[in-house]
Amino acid sequence: MEDKRDGKKSYFEENAENFAKETKNTANEFAENAKEAFADQNNKKVISGILAILFGAFGIHKFILGYQKEGLIMLLGTLLTCGILGTVMYIIGIIEGIIYLTKSDEEFFNTYQVGKKPWF
């Protein structure tokens, strides 16, 4: 858009265009970094640990680690008992999340991804 008075873009239009370009570049960089983070096997430790602490009752952390059966047990246990068993599942999730986050990367990988240890 050009200003009718002198044929130049206004200060606000130029800043808006620059902001839009910077925002688009930042979003693209974030998307690329997120793809790398989720593709990296070692980062499952942090992701599953945080999700276990926040949403442990739903077993999301189990699904991320590839334990579908255990994840379904936690999810269905919480949902089918209208949350009564959810308290127990949430406590289990908190414990597992703390365990995940306190292990070294190598120990976590060997225990939960290579050794396939589904509980604690």
Buried (B, 14 or more C-beta within 10 A) or exposed (E): EEEEEEEEBEEEEEEEEEEEEEEEEEEEEEEEEEEEEEEEEEEBBBBBBBBBBBBBBBBBBBBBBEBEEBBEBBBBBBEEEEEEBBEBBBEBBBBBBEBBBEBEEEEBBEBBBEEEEBEE
